[in-house]
């Protein structure tokens, strides 16, 4: 059970500093000298945005419009320091608001004035009320070692002596900038990273500048389109970088020089395929939703690739041609159209896996239907492959990170889409994918909304179909109504 938070009135009345150290829990509270004001009768903004899987992710009562991140990273000490400027709009009458952040905070200012704040676990509580529609500028300064912190069972900081990459899902932002950390609150993000001048920095979007001051260099990147906080990333290290324009689309790719020398040319060849693969995906889904594309191969090994917006990252073990297809497919399914709640994750992972199958089908490989039947036939009715709901993979809310990225979500999600393609026909299925990503571009979508759109486009009652494929914990019957038979 979470530790009860102190009231803001108690903070203002004179709490100077409280520090509790324990496994995964800490409380740090600060006040600033000011006259005692009347008690604020407005409710505090909720410490969560309402996602049942991760109830403390995101925050109630606010909408972050922009992030301007200024971080300095010291490789030898593993220390990250700096500040983030946020433009925040109130969505309710609240007495204070939260941000998701793990590093020790040094100060918080709102509208240029210092305000009281506290930290409990990954919640930064800011003692400044907001009214609906009120827009304020918030600055948070911080200094700490991200590698020391964990949240929701995750220790996400990925760093070596000469390379660091901020990449993970469903959480990453709180290790390097304060955020309203949920896909429901997208914002425009600018990233400025300072490291020794011998190192490169790569991030989302386009590079705006690189300024060298003595032994240090600050590189600034900006994404043109809003993004969910976990999709923001930066990588610092020594990289081979290539860029260009293909069919009017700007692209930039990078490969770590710390990879084995023999592996670097292959990695670069695969990264240079990114704009071509993006063009093929446009033929399946419609226009690419962002202004630039690319990828980065790190020498570090988290064991996965990730669809960071505009610039997916790949580890040595994850780098295959089909993985590049998967991560670029996420630019539509996951990045442009993000989940409404994390229970909807099959819409991201199932769609990206289906598009792997579609790539194979159109490039002299097995058809999507044959891959559907191969998986269907390989698992008997009593196999654990069927005992998880695709559309609600974590109903107990325990170890949700492990369950939402279970292979069954990927494979059974792709099976459901291929079976739907069989059921409603090629034309309606193609129209469904295109309408889904076009109508919700830059927004969010849920399983219920996808089901409703499929019924609207096909003109069919698909309740039984979706019950069998997405909501049941049993093997779908081998019948035409289920896209089989």
Secondary structure, DSSP 8 states (H G I E B T S, - for coil): -------HHHHHHH----EEEETTEEEEEE-----------S----SS-S-SSSTTSS-TTEEEEEEEEEEEEETTTTEEEEEEEEEEEESS-BS-EEEE--S-EEEEEETTEE--EEEETTEEEE---B-TT-EEEEEEEEEE-GGG--BTTB---EE-SS-EE---SS--GGGTS-B--STTS-BEEEEEEEEETTSEEEESSEEEEEEEETTEEEEEEE-SS-B-GGG--EEEE-EEEEEEEETTEEEEEEEETTS-HHHHHHHHHHHHTHHHHHHHHHHHHSS-SSSEEEEEE-SS--SS-B--TTSEEE-TTT--HHHHHHHHHTTTBTTTBEESSGGGTHHHHHHHHHHHHHHHHHTTS--HHHHHHHHHHHS-TTSGGGSS-SS-TTTT-SSHHHHHT-HHHHHHHHHHHHHHHHHH-HHHHHHHHHHHHHHTTTSEE-HHHHHHHHHHHH-S--HHHHIIIII-SS---SSGGGT--
